[in-house]
Amino acid sequence: MSRYLLGVVTQSLQGGSPAQRPIFNRAIECTRALLEFYMYARYKSHDDATLSYMEDALCRFDTFKDVFLHGRAGKKAKAKANALRTELVKKRKLDEESNAETWTPSKKRREMNAWRDYISHEIDVSKELDADFNFPKIHLMSHWVEQIRRYGALQQYSAERHEQAHKTNLKDSWNASNHNLNYLPQVITFQRGILCFEIRELNLQALAQRRENSAATCKVLPSGADLAAPLSSQSYVKPEFMGPQNRRDGMRPDTMIKDFRALLDNTQDATHRVTIYNGTREFLKHKSHNKTYISDEQLHAMELCIYHGIKVQVEGLDGERISQICRCTGSQSWRGGDRRNDWVCVKKRPGRCYGTLNGRLPWQLQQLFKI
């Protein structure tokens, strides 16, 4: 939609009176600056030049955005403007009645037009005085360049977690309030109470785990295969593949990709092709029970099935196991749009790892298949 927005706005604001042209031009420039900022933010890689373009576009947007200020008027501002309109209309009628005998028809027409322009101007001024752009999304735009400099491109982030948090942090708290004008302190108090209970529960779980660990150290350690038992009694559910996805051979459109050789031939990026080949060989070597050698001919002839998603079980922020869906469409589009290859955190080696990411690295899925 953003590709056509500027053209639609420009076409819609053609013409107009000489007094309207400066306002229309500011609206077009504001839309252009916002779209440029959005397009630059979608880049998969950045340098100092692209970041300076983003800052310049944001500065131009801040310069021209006041042209849309009257559209930011809330319920209170609109109610105040309606009350002002009622008062000015009464003054206009009083002025018309007091001068009804002295005004000629042409004089009356000019005075009514002047009153109409004056009322419209006062209503716009009243709305703009009580309107602002103080909402989170506008403020967050000022932090995007700094975020890119510190953590890289923005395409690896998702707003789904924040949107999911709205249900518990806002909607449930709002439903528990009395829905009056003083709902905000009630929402904060309700949410603070829930967080206090959750923190208390986590503290009790930590104390119970510490007691179990201290009791386990006093016992005699078992021998043999018992030492190889996992530390946690809970086990993750086996990942569930979603699909399969029928992908046609790029060299032979009439046939489907059914073996490993065809998958490599249809991988356009040479780096991805080498990574898929080496990673598959390493995986087969690690998972093979008899440790037999697999030649390139045997590997290329292996049949495979390509999938577009996988449902895995991960550990949420509260420590509970939750299911998430990772999408990987390779070079194909996803639901009529751009291709979708999600980012995942991969654990490099088994066992307990320390550090900020606990031994995990962010990687982007390229292909998802079974052989």
TAFEN-V108436 format. One record per residue. N is the residue number from 1. PHI is phi in degrees with one decimal (none if undefined). PSI is psi in whole degrees, -180 to 180 (NA if undefined). Layout:
# TAFEN-V108436
n/phi/psi
N/PHI/PSI
N/PHI/PSI
This chain:
# TAFEN-V108436
n/phi/psi
1/none/-35
2/-65.9/-22
3/-67.7/-27
4/-106.6/-5
5/-63.5/-46
6/-64.5/-40
7/-65.4/-39
8/-66.4/-43
9/-64.3/-43
10/-63.6/-43
11/-67.0/-38
12/-70.2/-28
13/-101.1/21
14/-73.1/153
15/76.4/-144
16/91.4/164
17/-76.3/164
18/-57.2/-31
19/-73.8/-26
20/-86.5/-22
21/-58.9/-46
22/-59.3/-37
23/-67.5/-43
24/-62.7/-42
25/-63.9/-39
26/-66.6/-37
27/-65.2/-40
28/-66.3/-43
29/-65.6/-37
30/-64.8/-44
31/-64.0/-42
32/-63.0/-44
33/-64.1/-41
34/-65.3/-41
35/-67.8/-38
36/-62.6/-44
37/-60.1/-42
38/-65.8/-42
39/-67.0/-42
40/-64.1/-36
41/-67.1/-22
42/-82.6/-3
43/-60.4/144
44/-84.2/-15
45/-145.9/151
46/-135.8/157
47/-138.2/-174
48/-62.7/-32
49/-68.0/-48
50/-65.7/-35
51/-68.6/-35
52/-68.1/-34
53/-63.2/-41
54/-62.5/-44
55/-64.3/-40
56/-66.0/-42
57/-64.0/-41
58/-65.8/-37
59/-65.3/-42
60/-66.9/-36
61/-63.1/-43
62/-64.0/-29
63/-72.4/-39
64/-102.9/-5
65/-70.2/-16
66/-66.0/-13
67/-66.9/-24
68/-99.8/15
69/-66.0/-35
70/-66.1/-22
71/-78.9/-9
72/-92.9/6
73/-68.4/131
74/-89.4/-168
75/-64.2/-42
76/-64.8/-42
77/-65.4/-40
78/-67.8/-39
79/-64.3/-40
80/-65.6/-39
81/-66.9/-38
82/-66.4/-39
83/-64.5/-39
84/-64.7/-40
85/-61.8/-44
86/-60.7/-42
87/-66.2/-42
88/-70.1/-36
89/-63.0/-39
90/-62.6/-41
91/-65.3/-37
92/-65.8/-42
93/-65.3/-39
94/-64.2/-41
95/-65.8/-38
96/-67.1/-40
97/-70.1/-37
98/-71.5/-25
99/-112.7/20
100/-64.7/-33
101/-81.1/-25
102/-96.1/-25
103/-79.3/135
104/-82.6/165
105/-56.6/-41
106/-68.6/-39
107/-63.4/-42
108/-63.1/-40
109/-64.3/-42
110/-65.6/-40
111/-66.7/-40
112/-65.7/-40
113/-64.0/-39
114/-65.9/-42
115/-62.4/-40
116/-63.6/-45
117/-64.8/-39
118/-66.0/-43
119/-64.6/-44
120/-62.0/-41
121/-66.1/-43
122/-65.8/-36
123/-65.5/-44
124/-63.0/-42
125/-64.0/-40
126/-63.6/-42
127/-66.7/-40
128/-68.8/-33
129/-66.6/-31
130/-101.0/8
131/-110.4/156
132/-157.7/174
133/-110.2/29
134/-85.9/75
135/-136.6/157
136/-57.2/-41
137/-64.3/-37
138/-67.4/-40
139/-67.2/-39
140/-63.8/-27
141/-60.2/-29
142/-71.9/-14
143/-101.5/-3
144/-65.4/-44
145/-62.5/-44
146/-62.8/-39
147/-63.3/-41
148/-67.2/-41
149/-62.6/-34
150/-88.2/-37
151/-125.1/-2
152/99.1/-171
153/-60.7/157
154/-86.6/-9
155/-70.6/-14
156/-85.1/1
157/-103.9/158
158/-137.7/145
159/-95.9/6
160/-64.0/-38
161/-65.0/-40
162/-69.3/-39
163/-65.8/-36
164/-67.0/-34
165/-68.9/-23
166/-61.7/-31
167/-65.7/-42
168/-90.2/-39
169/-78.9/-28
170/-118.6/-53
171/-66.6/-46
172/-64.3/-39
173/-66.7/-39
174/-65.2/-42
175/-65.0/-29
176/-81.7/-10
177/-86.5/178
178/-91.3/7
179/61.5/26
180/-93.1/-175
181/-67.4/-24
182/-95.6/37
183/-72.8/-26
184/-61.8/-48
185/-60.9/-33
186/-67.1/-40
187/-62.6/-45
188/-65.3/-44
189/-63.3/-44
190/-61.8/-46
191/-68.2/-37
192/-64.5/-39
193/-63.6/-42
194/-63.7/-42
195/-64.8/-37
196/-63.6/-41
197/-65.6/-40
198/-66.1/-41
199/-64.7/-40
200/-63.0/-41
201/-64.2/-42
202/-64.1/-39
203/-63.4/-42
204/-65.1/-40
205/-63.5/-41
206/-65.0/-41
207/-65.0/-40
208/-65.7/-39
209/-66.7/-37
210/-65.5/-38
211/-66.3/-41
212/-64.5/-40
213/-65.5/-40
214/-67.9/-34
215/-71.5/-34
216/-69.1/-31
217/-69.5/-23
218/-82.0/-15
219/-84.1/159
220/-76.4/130
221/-69.3/138
222/-72.5/168
223/-121.0/170
224/78.6/-140
225/-71.3/-17
226/-65.1/-27
227/-66.9/-23
228/-87.3/2
229/-68.0/148
230/-64.3/153
231/-68.8/-33
232/-104.9/137
233/-75.8/-18
234/-84.3/141
235/-122.4/147
236/-75.5/147
237/-71.9/143
238/-61.3/135
239/-58.3/144
240/-110.0/116
241/-77.9/142
242/-114.7/132
243/139.6/-137
244/-74.2/170
245/-114.4/125
246/-83.5/115
247/-116.1/132
248/-84.5/149
249/-70.1/127
250/-64.9/-32
251/-81.6/-30
252/-129.2/89
253/-59.9/-22
254/-80.3/-10
255/-114.9/158
256/-99.1/158
257/-76.7/113
258/-124.9/-10
259/-134.5/172
260/-68.5/-34
261/-63.1/-45
262/-62.9/-34
263/-64.2/-44
264/-66.2/-40
265/-64.7/-29
266/-93.4/4
267/-89.1/111
268/-70.9/-42
269/-74.7/125
270/-65.6/-37
271/-64.9/-43
272/-64.7/-36
273/-64.6/-45
274/-66.3/-39
275/-65.2/-42
276/-63.7/-41
277/-65.5/-51
278/-66.3/-40
279/-65.2/-37
280/-67.4/-42
281/-63.2/-42
282/-66.4/-38
283/-65.7/-44
284/-65.1/-38
285/-65.9/-37
286/-74.9/-36
287/-90.7/-12
288/-70.8/130
289/-78.0/-39
290/-92.3/0
291/55.8/36
292/-79.2/151
293/-79.4/136
294/-113.5/121
295/-77.3/168
296/-63.7/-37
297/-64.2/-42
298/-66.5/-39
299/-67.6/-43
300/-65.4/-31
301/-85.2/-5
302/-66.1/133
303/-74.7/149
304/-143.9/164
305/-133.0/125
306/-93.7/139
307/-122.8/157
308/-105.4/0
309/-167.7/161
310/-145.4/135
311/-100.2/118
312/-120.3/159
313/-104.7/126
314/-127.1/172
315/-98.0/121
316/-75.2/179
317/-66.0/-27
318/-91.2/8
319/89.1/-7
320/-85.6/154
321/-81.5/126
322/-127.9/158
323/-101.1/137
324/-131.3/150
325/-107.5/124
326/-105.7/129
327/-102.6/143
328/-150.8/105
329/-104.7/4
330/65.8/-126
331/-94.2/-1
332/-88.8/158
333/-76.0/161
334/-118.7/113
335/55.0/46
336/79.7/-1
337/-110.8/-150
338/-73.5/163
339/-65.7/156
340/-130.4/113
341/-126.9/101
342/-70.1/160
343/-93.4/140
344/-134.3/159
345/-99.0/122
346/-110.7/131
347/-85.1/124
348/-71.6/-38
349/-146.0/155
350/-72.2/168
351/94.1/177
352/-80.6/129
353/-122.7/150
354/-112.1/175
355/111.7/-180
356/-63.5/-42
357/-102.9/9
358/54.8/45
359/76.8/15
360/-104.8/154
361/-128.7/143
362/-79.5/121
363/-126.3/155
364/-105.8/130
365/-65.7/138
366/-116.2/-41
367/-144.1/148
368/-133.5/110
369/-152.8/161
370/-114.7/141
371/-119.3/NA
